[in-house]
Amino acid sequence: MTTHTTEIVLRGAGAVCALSSAVLHLILVPAHLEEKPYIGILFLIGGLALVGVTVGLIHHNPAPAWLAGTLISIGMIVGFTLSRTIGLPGGYKENGWEPPYGLLSMIAEIAFVLAFAAWLNVRPARTPASPLRPRVSARR
């Protein structure tokens, strides 16, 4: 498989992971808005941001989307872990994995981060633009 093909496959995998996590979080927004409104708002913001990441991965310059998606995914992984261990502000503490949503979202988020790491190793090298040379006038 060529480097270009591998990059396209990784971008596609990242887009599927981001969209999966987005859908899973957006499905849970209404329930979390009722239970703990700030969690519901975070799910809404994260879900919509991941939809944007999905779109960004499809375009020609995916680097900002990869970075945003990785930061969002890591934040969601940390939030999920904290909500099941020490708890979150406002006494929000869950028990278990919230089947099937918790497990599926963790798989999507971890897979996104792994796809990003793989993409970093296969993306085409970008040659920095040569510095602009000052124009020298032919007149003296």
N, C-alpha and C positions, 0 to 999 in steps of 0.2 A: 504494500500500500504506500502510495506517495505521501510526502509530508503534507501537501495541500489537501489530499483526500482525508488523511487522518485528522487534520485541523477541522475540516467540515464535519466529520463524524463527531468529533468532540464538541463542537459548537451545537450540533443537533442534540446530542445527549444532554448538554448543559441546558438547552432550551426546554427539553422535555422535563428535566428535573425541576427547573425553576417554575414552569407552568404547573406541574403536579403539586409542588409545595404551595403555590399561590392558590390553586383551587381548594386544596385541603384546608388552608387557613381561612379562606373566604367563606367556605361552608360553615365554619364554626363561629363566624362573627356574631350572628344573632344571639346564640346561646351565651357567648362570653360577654356581650353587651349587657345582657340581663344579670348575669352572675357578678361580674366585675367589669364595669364599663371601660376602665383603662386597658384591660387585657383585650377586650373586643376592638378598641380603637387601634391598639398595636397590631392585632391580627389584620385589620382592614388596611392599615398603612403598609405593613409587610407584604400582604397579598398583592396589593396594587403595585407596589414597587417591583415585585417579582414578575408581574405581567410586563412591566416596562423592561426588565432585564431580558425576558424572553424575546421581546421585539428587538432589543439592542443586539442580541447574539445573532440575529438573522442578518443584520446589516454588515457592511464591509469593515467597520472598525469596531470589533467586539470588545476591545480591552476595557473600556469603562464599564460595560455591562458585566464582564467577568468579575471585575473588582467589586462592583456594587453587589452583585449576586453572592459573592463569597462572603462579604461583610454581613449581609442580611442573613445568609444561611448560618454562619457562625453565631450570630446574635440569636437566632431562633433555637439553635442547638443549646446554647448556654441558657437561654430563658427556659426552655423545656426542662433541662437538667436541674436548674435551680428550683423550678416550680414543683419538682418531685423530691427534692432533697431538703434544702433549708427553707424553701418557700420564697415568695415574692412579697413586695410591700402590700400592705392592706390585709395581711393574713391569708393571702392566696397560696394554697398548697394543695396539689392534686395527689391522688394515689393512683399508681399504675400507669399504663401506657395509653390510656384512652383509645382502646382498639376501635376501629382499625386506624384512626386518624394519626395518633401519636407515632406509632411504628412506621407507617407509610411516610409521614412527613420527615421523620429522622432519616429514613433511607434516602429520600429524595435530596435532602440537604447535605448529607455526607457524600452522596454520589456527585452532587454539584461541585463540592470542594475538591474532590478527587479528580473530576473532569477538568477543573481549572488548573490543578497542579500538572496534569498530563499535558494540557494545552500549552502551558508555559514552556514545556520541554520540546514541543514539536512545531510551534508557530514559526513561520518564516522570519528570519532575522531581518530586522529593519535597519537599514543603513542610515545613520544620521545625515541630515542634509549638510553639505559643505558650507562653511561660513561664508557669508557674503563678503566679497572683496570690494574695497572702496574703489570707486571709479577714479581713474587717473586721467586727467585732461591731457590731450595731445598738445595743447598750446603751452608755451613757456614764456 
